[in-house]
Amino acid sequence: MDTENVGTRPKLPVVDAEVPFAFEELFFSRTDWRGVIQAGNTVFQRVSIYDWNELFQKPHNVIRHPDMPKAVFWLLWDMIKRGEPVGAYVKNRAKDGRYYWVFAIVTPIEGGYLSVRLKPSSPIFTAIVQEYASLLAAVPDSKAGAKAGVEVLSRRLSALGFDDYASFMAAALSQEIAARDQRLGRRPDAAIACFDELLTAAKSLLKQADLIFEAYARSEYVPINLRVQAAHLGQSGTVIDTISSNYNLISTEIRNNMDRFIASAASVLKTINDGLFLLCTATIQREAEEQFRREIALSQDAGGGDRDAEMRLLEAQRSHYREKTIDGLAAINDRAGSFRRDCAEMKRLAAGLEVTRIMGKMESARLAVVKDGLNELIDDLEAFQTTITENLKEIDTNNQNIQVKARKLATLVDGLAIEAA
Ligand SMILES: Cc1cc2nc3c(=O)[nH]c(=O)nc-3n(C[C@H](O)[C@H](O)[C@H](O)COP(=O)(O)O)c2cc1C
């Protein structure tokens, strides 16, 4: 069965007015594997303005708003069907045609999926309202249009500075939590703030790795030109020829390492984004669970079904995502550790370059007559070597910083310590 298309919806009127709800209010709904509603809290039911029996056992598109691009739901289903959590801005339509916006975090849960939502207010939200409107205008509202829309959306997110949807949803959720905390007069979440520093450090890692790559590309021609110089020098160019071969060997090794090196730096950033999303998910799930506990203590109708069973599911999900967050933090520590090992390999190669450069310098001093072109090449080699050494030094500091912070975060999140990798 096509999971995301259960049932058909008649065209319903829309009203350009918002259904109010408080920043404090979180809502949740739970569906089966097909997206058919199984449970929810009173905020969900109240804001949608449907009676509980109009929601129960109905496909979740009962509250779909025509302003929502299909691409967003395509992405949502694609991720949850792969067992991954997903976050998305969603505009919903209440029974009376009014709308309400949420940031939804949808996670796989026993027997289906759980969506926990908060009221968005960050600057990313403002940008996304605009992006959704452009997306809707750009691609047809059809199944084929959904796939095309995903590509348009990825291009737009990339123009907004996000590498992919995962990094977008991590930034969006963390900024929504920060904006919400501020509106509610709460202190900023220390763990989320710490993640901001981690992200800055990881972005510098990638930048520094890129600078090394660019410097490598600039000096790629050096060995061949050294060889040409050696040929010009005839008999007296033998040492330069050897230097060129040495340099060529090291440079080839650097080339072979480069892709892994850049991928390794990118994977540090990826684990940090994933960890941030997990941490934020766990934070909101915990608060939703607390709200539901208060709700069922106050009202007999809350949850629309077996409230105790629902409570147990929420508790289990919250605990599962807390564990996943701890695993995510350990993954950051591990990835940063293995990137440090990749850096150590680069350092070894940079040291080899240094030896070659000194030999070249001595040789060019000895060959005083024809040293002009040679000197330039040795200068290029020196520039490359300096760029590698300086950036590796900064990478090292950043990397250590990331590992220290990931371990500190683990104690902040759960009082658990992570072994140094
Ligand atoms: C747990 C869960 C929560 C969902 N919440 C919403 C929601 O709040 N609003 C919505 O329009 N779709 C929601 N969906 C997605 C719908 O199932 C559906 O894909 C979407 O409304 C698009 O409907 P369509 O296929 O008729 O275009 C949710 C799905 C799941 C699994």
The ligand as a Gaussian input file, in Angstrom:
#p B3LYP/6-31G(d) Opt

LIG

0 1
 C        3.596000      10.942000      12.164000
 C        3.161000      11.738000      10.966000
 C        2.697000      13.021000      11.126000
 C        2.291000      13.784000      10.027000
 N        1.823000      15.050000      10.240000
 C        1.338000      15.765000       9.198000
 C        0.772000      17.054000       9.404000
 O        0.747000      17.600000      10.510000
 N        0.259000      17.703000       8.326000
 C        0.277000      17.167000       7.069000
 O       -0.221000      17.814000       6.135000
 N        0.838000      15.944000       6.848000
 C        1.356000      15.255000       7.871000
 N        1.911000      14.017000       7.640000
 C        2.089000      13.571000       6.251000
 C        0.820000      12.972000       5.667000
 O        0.801000      11.597000       5.942000
 C        0.786000      13.171000       4.135000
 O        1.924000      12.618000       3.561000
 C        0.703000      14.652000       3.736000
 O       -0.359000      15.299000       4.383000
 C        0.557000      14.804000       2.229000
 O       -0.674000      14.354000       1.825000
 P       -1.041000      14.039000       0.294000
 O       -0.317000      12.791000      -0.053000
 O       -2.501000      13.921000       0.272000
 O       -0.512000      15.212000      -0.515000
 C        2.351000      13.238000       8.723000
 C        2.821000      11.937000       8.562000
 C        3.240000      11.191000       9.661000
 C        3.764000       9.807000       9.467000

